[in-house]
């Protein structure tokens, strides 16, 4: 079985109240593709997911956000969850961490309302992002471009409105993006 993400370290940035289904689907998909998912959070020890209308399960924090560096990871995934984003946007570490991925042009996945976190941390300028329509003005006013296409791929950023039906497709979109990147690098080396 092919493992297209073999050895790739994937940061999953969350805080209490993250969308548990989005996080676990990407965590499982990364593992199945050979990647190494790591939960990065501002929470100490454990972080609590949100399942529909109630609190969900607890997950171990594998890397405190204050200690996390984008240079230590290959891919960033930010699941939806406004409770999580409201906490993450309060620390400068969030801006530094996300900004490191964007500046290094590393694959970055922005799910559902996580686009609001990019706006709140001034990371939108020049990016085309898909998000729930209620964030369209916010994205445009922050210097980004709101896209109605889900998923939207712009440079190294994949943004999409996630739901239970399309989450596996979004994981596949990330994997295909990484495969295409590897092909492009190999072609450039061969040329």
Secondary structure, DSSP 8 states (H G I E B T S, - for coil): ---TTTT-EEEEEE-TTEEHHHHHHHHHHHHHTT-EEEEEESSSSEEEEEETTEEEEEEE-SEEGGG--GGG-SEEEE---HHHHHHHTTSHHHHHHHHHHHHTT-EEEEEGGGHHHHHHTT--TT-EEE--GGGHHHHHHTT-EEE-SSSEEETTEEEE---TTTHHHHHHHHHHHHHHHHHHHHHHHH-
